[in-house]
Amino acid sequence: MEEKVKFHKFLGAIFILVGLTFYPTPIPGTTILIIMGLILVFGKRKTLVLLKEHLNKKVFKYLRINKIFKKL
């Protein structure tokens, strides 16, 4: 079980690094890679709390992040 957790954290870190590397390029989906990496590293609830803290309430509601996380 511990190997699975280590693998998920490693995979999440890779997603975050790849997403940040390709963020300035016109390749679509880099933001999704970053969010998926955060979910794999921290978990769904903690990632949602982090995004709520760092994003403005208007931006958070406009992007409908709560609905996105419920579908994941």
trRosetta pair geometry for C-beta under 8 A, 3 or more apart (Angstrom, degrees):
i j d omega theta_ij theta_ji phi_ij phi_ji
1 4 5.7 -51 -159 29 38 113
1 5 6.8 36 148 -17 67 102
2 5 5.6 -52 -152 35 39 112
2 6 6.4 39 151 -18 68 105
3 6 5.7 -54 -149 38 33 111
3 7 6.2 35 152 -22 65 107
4 7 5.6 -53 -147 35 31 113
4 8 6.4 31 154 -19 64 104
5 8 5.8 -53 -148 35 31 110
5 9 6.5 28 155 -15 64 106
6 9 5.9 -57 -148 39 31 108
6 10 6.2 31 153 -19 66 108
7 10 5.7 -56 -147 38 30 112
7 11 6.1 29 155 -17 66 108
8 11 5.7 -54 -142 40 30 110
8 12 6.1 35 155 -22 64 107
8 40 4.9 -149 174 -170 86 96
8 41 7.8 -177 132 -78 83 37
9 12 5.5 -51 -145 36 31 115
9 13 6.4 34 154 -21 63 103
9 40 6.8 177 -93 139 30 89
9 41 5.5 79 -135 -119 71 66
10 13 5.8 -53 -150 34 30 111
10 14 6.6 32 150 -19 63 104
11 14 5.6 -51 -150 35 34 114
11 15 6.5 38 150 -21 65 102
11 37 7.9 -147 125 -118 60 73
11 40 5.7 -90 89 168 93 158
12 15 5.6 -51 -149 33 33 113
12 16 6.4 32 153 -18 65 104
12 36 7.5 -145 -123 128 74 64
12 37 4.4 121 -171 -161 64 60
12 38 7.0 153 -170 -42 113 10
12 39 7.2 -150 -120 70 118 51
12 40 3.0 -164 -77 88 109 109
12 41 3.8 -172 125 -46 147 80
13 16 5.7 -53 -149 36 33 111
13 17 6.3 31 154 -17 65 107
13 37 6.7 126 -69 -164 12 113
13 41 6.4 95 -57 -84 68 122
14 17 5.8 -57 -147 39 30 110
14 18 6.2 25 158 -15 66 109
14 37 7.3 -154 68 -114 46 116
15 18 6.0 -59 -144 40 26 106
15 19 6.0 27 158 -19 64 112
15 33 4.8 -157 -173 -178 86 81
15 34 7.1 176 138 -88 89 23
15 36 5.3 -99 177 90 156 96
15 37 3.2 -167 88 -72 106 101
15 40 6.6 103 24 27 139 136
16 19 5.8 -59 -145 39 27 112
16 20 6.2 22 159 -14 64 109
16 33 7.5 177 -82 136 26 85
16 34 5.7 69 -124 -131 62 63
16 37 3.6 -170 -48 130 76 154
16 38 6.7 97 -85 -52 112 66
16 41 7.2 -5 -30 -21 134 139
17 20 6.0 -58 -144 40 27 106
17 21 6.1 30 156 -23 64 109
17 37 7.9 166 5 -132 56 160
18 21 5.6 -54 -144 35 30 114
18 22 6.3 2 166 5 65 111
18 30 7.9 -140 125 -134 72 83
18 33 5.8 -86 89 165 99 148
19 22 6.6 -72 -142 50 23 90
19 23 6.3 51 155 -61 62 93
19 30 4.7 134 -151 -176 70 73
19 31 6.9 116 -165 -87 119 16
19 32 7.8 -155 -114 68 125 43
19 33 3.5 -175 -76 93 108 108
19 34 3.7 -165 129 -55 155 77
19 37 6.3 -139 7 0 133 135
20 23 5.5 -24 -145 -15 32 122
20 30 7.9 150 -52 177 18 112
20 34 6.6 96 -52 -95 72 112
22 25 5.0 -57 -165 36 71 119
22 27 5.0 -37 171 54 123 133
22 30 4.9 -153 95 -102 95 126
22 33 7.9 50 55 44 116 152
23 30 4.8 179 -93 138 56 146
23 31 7.5 84 -121 -65 93 65
23 34 7.6 35 -81 -46 115 132
25 30 7.6 127 57 -50 85 146
27 30 6.1 91 90 -45 93 107
29 32 4.9 -50 -160 38 67 118
29 33 6.3 74 142 -26 81 96
30 33 5.5 -49 -153 32 38 115
30 34 6.6 39 150 -19 66 102
31 34 5.6 -51 -151 34 36 112
31 35 6.4 33 153 -15 67 105
32 35 5.8 -54 -145 40 33 109
32 36 6.1 32 156 -17 67 107
33 36 5.8 -55 -142 40 28 109
33 37 6.2 32 156 -21 63 107
34 37 5.7 -56 -150 35 29 113
34 38 6.5 29 153 -18 63 104
35 38 5.7 -52 -149 35 33 112
35 39 6.5 34 152 -19 65 104
35 47 7.3 106 -162 174 71 137
36 39 5.6 -52 -149 35 34 113
36 40 6.4 32 154 -17 66 105
37 40 5.8 -55 -147 38 32 109
37 41 6.2 22 158 -13 66 110
38 41 5.9 -60 -141 42 30 105
38 42 5.7 -17 176 23 69 113
38 47 4.6 119 133 -123 107 121
38 50 7.2 -129 -175 69 132 143
39 42 7.0 -70 -121 57 18 78
39 43 6.9 -11 -164 175 54 10
39 44 5.5 24 -143 -86 99 62
39 47 5.1 -63 -85 -9 59 163
39 72 7.0 -99 -132 161 160 156
42 46 4.2 -119 159 91 109 121
42 47 5.0 139 78 -58 121 81
42 50 7.0 23 122 -11 170 140
43 46 4.9 73 65 20 95 104
43 47 6.6 -166 85 -10 44 93
44 47 6.0 -63 -148 38 25 110
44 48 6.4 25 157 -20 63 108
44 69 6.1 135 -171 -165 103 107
44 72 6.5 -180 -118 93 124 126
45 48 5.8 -57 -151 34 30 111
45 49 6.5 28 153 -16 65 105
46 49 5.6 -52 -148 37 35 112
46 50 6.3 39 152 -21 66 104
47 50 5.6 -52 -147 36 33 113
47 51 6.4 30 156 -17 65 105
47 69 7.8 177 91 -114 106 127
48 51 5.9 -55 -147 38 30 109
48 52 6.4 32 153 -21 64 106
48 65 7.2 157 -133 138 81 113
48 66 7.6 74 -149 -103 122 61
48 69 5.3 46 -88 -117 118 171
49 52 5.7 -54 -147 35 32 113
49 53 6.4 32 155 -20 64 106
50 53 5.8 -56 -150 35 30 111
50 54 6.3 5 162 -1 66 114
51 54 6.2 -68 -139 47 28 97
51 55 5.6 4 172 0 70 119
51 60 7.0 132 137 -115 94 104
51 65 5.9 -145 128 175 144 161
52 55 6.7 -63 -124 47 19 93
52 60 6.1 58 -117 -122 61 153
52 65 7.9 -161 -69 85 72 140
55 59 4.8 -121 179 88 104 117
55 60 4.7 130 105 -64 123 90
55 63 7.7 -64 -177 24 157 136
55 65 7.6 122 52 -16 160 152
56 59 4.4 86 60 9 90 106
56 60 6.7 -156 89 -10 44 87
57 60 5.5 -54 -144 36 31 115
57 61 6.3 26 158 -13 66 106
58 61 6.0 -58 -148 40 29 105
58 62 6.0 30 154 -22 65 111
59 62 5.5 -55 -141 37 30 114
59 63 6.2 20 162 -10 65 110
60 63 6.4 -62 -146 42 23 102
60 65 5.6 -65 -160 21 72 123
60 66 7.9 63 162 -27 95 89
61 64 7.1 25 -179 -75 37 50
63 68 7.7 -37 142 -10 88 135
64 67 4.5 -20 165 32 103 118
64 68 6.3 116 113 -25 79 91
65 68 5.4 -54 -148 36 39 115
65 69 6.2 34 157 -17 70 105
66 69 6.1 -61 -150 39 28 106
66 70 6.5 30 153 -22 64 106
67 70 5.7 -51 -147 32 34 113
67 71 6.7 31 156 -18 63 105
68 71 6.0 -62 -158 34 31 109
68 72 6.9 33 148 -27 64 102
69 72 5.5 -45 -150 23 41 115
